[in-house]
Amino acid sequence: MNALYISYDGILDPLGGSQVMPYLEGLSKDINFSLLTFEKKHKLKNSPGPGSIKDTFSSKGISWEYLIYHKRPSIPATLFDIFSGVVKSISLLRSRGVGVVHARGYISACIALFLKKTYKTKFIFDMRGLWPDEKVDAGSWKKSDLTYKVFKYLEKLFFRYCDWVVVLSQKGKLLLEKAYPFVNGKISFIPTCVDLDLFDYRSIKPAPEGFIKKNHDFIFLYNGSLGSWYMLEEMIDFFLASIGYYKNPLFIFLNESEGPLIESRMRAKGIGPEAYSVKFFKRQSLSAWIRSADACLFFIRPVFSKIVSCPTKFAEALACGVPVVINSGIGDTEDIVKDNKVGVVCEAFSRRSYEQAIAGLSALISEGQKLKERCRQVSQKYFSLKDGVKEYLDIYQKI
C-alpha cells in the first residue's frame, strides 16, 4: 500500500517529532509512506540538516518531502501553502502511485479533499481537534467571521467525503456522531499515544541538573509551550497554595522560548527565583526530567473545542509514573484521572479548590511505589503507541 501523509506541523516541531514520526515508523513495516510536511525556516536553519533527516526516514522506508511554512499575512499565506501542497501532492501521487492520503489537521485536509475529488484517492481525516472552534475559543476568530464559516463548511465536507475520521477523545467521538450522523461507522477514537519504551520510569535516571531533593520537598513540573490554552496565572496560583502546604516546593518549567514571560509572572506573584526554574530541554531528555518530578501540573482553558483534546504531556507523565494535577473539562482526562486515581482534578480555579487538590495529591503521593505502578498501568491501558499503531493499521486495511 502506498500512502501520502500530510502534516501542516513540521517534522522539526515538537508535535511533529512526537506525534508523527513514531506512528509512521510503526506503520512503515506495512505501508510505503511519502511524508509531506511544512517546515519553518528557523527550524531548518537550526536542524542537523534536511539531508540527514531524509536519510533517517529513508532507513525506515519513509520518503520525506517538505515545503516552507508561511505565517503572514495569515489568510494569503495559508492559501499559498494549500496551493503549494496540492501541487507537490499531485507530483507525489503521479510518481509514487499513492492510493491513500492521510491528512493531519484541517489545512492538510483541504489538500486531501482536493485529491479525493480529483484523483479518487482514499482520504483519512486525522482531525486532531475542532480547529475553527479552537480559533474562536483562542480569540483569533469570531463565529461571525467569514473565515470561520468557510472552515466550518469545509469541516462538514471533510466528514462527508473522507473515508475515515480519527478523533482524540471518546467524548469528541460521541459529539461528532451526534452532530454529523453520517460519520457513524467510519470514525475511530485514538488518543495521543506515547512510546512506553522511551517513557518508562523503571529504566530512566532522573535528570540531575536543578533537582536537589534535600533542598526541595516537592517538585512540580510543567513541560512545553504555553500558547493560547495553558493557564499560567492559575498554575502559579496553585503553586502558591502549595507553598503553604509544603515547606519548600519547586516549580520547574521546561520551556523553549517563554522564560521572560514566566519569570515576570512569578515576580509579580512574589515568588523568588529559588522557588522556580525555567529550563530549555531537548526532546530526548524529556523523560528524565519528568521522572524527576513529584507531579506534573497543567491547566488548560476549559472551552468547547477542548472536548476533543488529549494533551501529549498527560500520557507522558503517566508513563513515567508521575501523577498529574489538571482541571476539569478537557477531553477524557478528567474521567481517566478520577476513575484510576492517578492524580487530582481541580473543579474550580480558586484557593479552596487548590488546597483540596493539594491535600488529595499528598494522600496519593503517600502510596509511593504503588502510585507509580498505577500511573504506568493506566498509560499502558490508554496511551500505548503500539496499540495506536495497530488502530491506524486497522483503519488503512478497512478502507
N, C-alpha and C positions, 0 to 999 in steps of 0.2 A: 504494500500500500504506500503510495506517495502522497505526502501531506505538506501543506504550507501553513506554518504557524506564524501569525502576525501579532506583534505586540507593540503598542504605542509607547509602552515603557521600555527604555533601553536596557540591554543586557548588562550594561555597566552601572545601572541604577540599582539600589538595594533591593527593590522589589523584583527587578529582572533577574538578579543574581539568586534570590531566594525562592522565587515563585514561578520562574520559567525554566531555568536551566535544570533543576533537579527532576522535574516532571519529564522533560524532553529526554534526558539521559536515560530515565527508566523506560520510557516508551520506545526509544530508538532501537531497542532489541527486536521490535516487531514492526516498526513503521519507519520508512525513509522520510526524514524531515528536512524541509527547507525552512529556515527561520529568518523572518524579516522583522527587524526592529528599527526604531527611530532613536538615534543616539544624540546626546547633547555634545556640542563641540568641546566644552571644557572637560567633560569626562573622557573624551577620546584623547585629548591632549595629555591628560594625567594617567592614562592607562598604559599597560605594558606595550600596547601596540595592537592594532586590529589584526595584523598578520599572525601574531602568537595566539590570539583568541580564536581566530579561524582554524588554526592548527589543532587547538584543543578540541573544538567542536568536531572537526573532521575526524579526529581519532575515535570519536564516539559515534561516527556515522551521521553527523548533522552538518548540513551546509548552511553557513551563516552569511546573510547579506544585510547591510544596513543602509539607512538613509539618514540625513541630518534632520533633527527635530527643530522646528521653528516655533517660537513662542509669541512674537509680536510682529505686527498688530494681530491681536488674538484670532479673530474670525478669518481674515485673509490668510494668516499663517497656517491655521488648521486646514482650511480648504486646499491650500497648496500642498500640504503634507498628504492629504487624502488623494489628491490627483497624482502626486508622485508615487504614492503607494499603489495606486491602481496600475499605473504604467509599469512599475517594477514587477508587480504581481503577475501581470499578463505575460511578461517576459519569462518569469519563472514557471508559469503554467505551461507555456509552449515548449520550453527547453527541458522540463523535468517531468512532464506527464502527471501533474498534480491532479488528484481526484477529490481531495478533501481540504477545505480551508478552515482552520481553527482560529477564530478571532478572539483575542483577549481585550475586552473593553469595547466601548461604543465607537470610537474612531476607527479601530480595526474592523469593526462590524460593518461600517459604511463601505469599506473596500470589499469585504467578503460578500456583502449583499449584491454589489455590482457583479462580482464574479459568478455568484449563484445564478443571477438572472440572465447573464450574458453567455456564460460558458457551462452552465448546468452542473457546476461543482457542488459537492456536499458542503454544508455550512454548519459549523458548530459555533454557537454564540456563548462564549465564556464571559458572562456579563460582569462579574466581579462586584458590581454594585449598581444602584439606581442612579446613574451618573447625572442625568439632568436634575433630579431632585437633590442630589448632593450639591450641585452648583447653587441651587436655590437656598438650601439649608446653610451653605457657607456664606451667603450674602452676595455672591458674584452675579447671580441672575435673579430675576423676578418671574413669577409664573405668568405674568402678562407680557413678558419679553417674547419677541418673535423667535429668538434662538431656542428658548425653552420649548416653545410649542412645536418647532420643527423637529427637535430631537425626541420629544415625546411621540410625535407621529412616526419618526424613524424607528423608535423603540418598538412600537406596535408592529411595524413591518419586519423588524428583526425576529420578533417572536413568531410571527405568522409564517415567514418563509424559511427560517432556519430549520435544519434537520434535527437539532438538539440544543437545549438550553442547559447551562450549568450555572448554579447559584450557590452562594457560600453558606447559607443558613437554612435550617428546616423551616423557621418562621418565614423567611423570604420565599421559599418554595410554596408554602401554603398561601401566602399573599398573592403571588403571581398566578397560581392556579385559579384563584378566585377572581382576580382582575382580568385575566386573559384565559378563559376556559380552553381555548384552542391549543395551549401549551401542554395540557394534560396528556400523559403518555409519551412525552418527549422532553422531559425535564428531570435533571438529577441535582441532588444536593451534595456537593463535595466541598467540605470546609478547607480553610487554609491549612495545609499539612506541613509537617516538619520531618527532616531526616533524623530519625531516632538514633541512628548510629553516631551522628555528629553531636547531637544534643542529648547527652546521656551523663547524668551526674556521677554515675558509678565509675566512669573512665576519664572524667575531666578533672584536672587540677585547678583549684581556684586561682584567679588572677592575683598575683602578689601585690602589684602596684596599687597603692591607695586604699588597700583594705587591711587595716590594722585592728584586729578584733579586740585587743586589750584596751584600745582607746575608745572604741565604739561598741556599745552593747546591742545595737540593732542597725541593720543596713537595708535601706530601701533602694530600689533601682528602677530607673526609667531608661529605656533604650529606644533610639530612633528620633526622627524629626518631630516637631510639634505641629507644624502646618495649621490647617484650619480647624481641626477636630479635637486635638488634645488640649485639655483644660489645665493649663499651667497654674493659674491662680488657685484653683481649687485643690490641685495636688500639693501645692505649697502649704495651703491652709491645713490639709490633712497632716502633712509633716509637722506643722506647728503643734497640732493637737497631740502628736506622738511624743513631742519633747516633754510634755507634762507626764507622760506615761513611762518613757524610757529615760535613763539617766543621760545618755549621750548618743542619740541616734545620728546616723549619717545618711544623706540623700545623694546618691550617685546618678548623674545624668550621662548617658552615653550618647553624644550628640556631635554631629559633624560641624555645624556652622552657626548654631544659635546660642553659643556660650554667652555673648554680651547680653542678650535678652534675658537669659536665665539668671545671670548674675545681678542684673539690675532689679529684677523682680524679687530675688532673695534679699537684696539690701533693703528694698522698700518695705519688706515684711520684718525687718530687723534681725535677719538670720546672718550670722557671721560666716566667713569662709571656712572656718574649722568644722562647720556642720554640713557642708555640701561640697561636691566636686563635679566639675564638668570634664569629661574625658572624650578625646577623639579615639575611635577604635576601628580596627579592621574587622571585616566580616568573619574571618577565620578565628578571631579571638573572642567572639561574642559569647559563645557558650561558657567560656571560662569566667567571664565577668558575671554572667547570670548565676552561675554556680556559686559565686562568692556572696551573693545577696541572701538576706533572710526572707525578703518578699519583693515581688515586682509590683509596682504601683503605676496604674494608668487610668485616667478618667477621660472618657470620650463624650462629646456633646450628644445627649440622647435625643436626636432628631429623627424624623420619619425615615430618612434614607438609610439610617444605620440599622434598620431592622434586618437588612440583608448582609450585614458586616460580620467579618470574622478576623480580628486582628492577628497578624502573624506573631506578634510578641506574646500573645496569650498561649499559643501552643508551645512556643519555645521555652517559656518559663516552666510550664508543667513538665515538659520533657526533661528539664534539668532538675526536677524535684523541688522546685521553688513555688510556694503558694502565691496567689495573686490578690491584689486589692483593686477592685473595679467598681464601677457604678452600674446601675440597672439600665435597661433599655437598649442594649447593644447585641443584636443578633440572638444567638443561643447561649451566649457566655454566662448570663445570669443563672439560667437553669442548670448548666453544667457545674458551675461553682457550688450552688446550693445543694443539688442532688448528690454531689460526690464529696462535698466538704474539702475542697482544695483551695480555699481562700475565703474572702469575705466580700460582700456586696454592700456598698453604701446606697441606701434607699433615697437619701437626700444630700444636698451639699450644705450641710450645717454642722456646727461644732458638736452637737449632741449625736448626730449620726456618725461622725468621725470617731468619737470616743467609744461608741458602741462597737463600731467595726474594729477598732484597735484592741478592745477587750476580747472580742471574738477571735481575732488573729492571734493574740497571745495564747489563748486556750489551744488553738490548733498547733502553734509552734511547740507547745509543751509536749506534743506527741512524738517529736523527734523523728527518728528513722521511719516510723510508721506513716507519718505525713508525707515524707519524701517518696516512699514507695507508692502511696496512693496517688500522688500527683503524676508519677511516672506511668502508672497503670491507666489513668484517665487519658494521658497523651497517647498511649498505645491504642486505646479503645476508639478515640475520636479523630486523632490527627496523624496517623501513621502515613508517611509518604508512600510506602509500599502499597498500602491499601488504596490511597488516592490514585496511584498509577494504574492499579487494577481496574478501578472505576472508570478512568478515562479510556483505557484499552477496551473495556466493555462497550463504551459509547461508540468508539470507532468501529467496532465489529458490528454493532447493531445497525449503523447507518450505511 
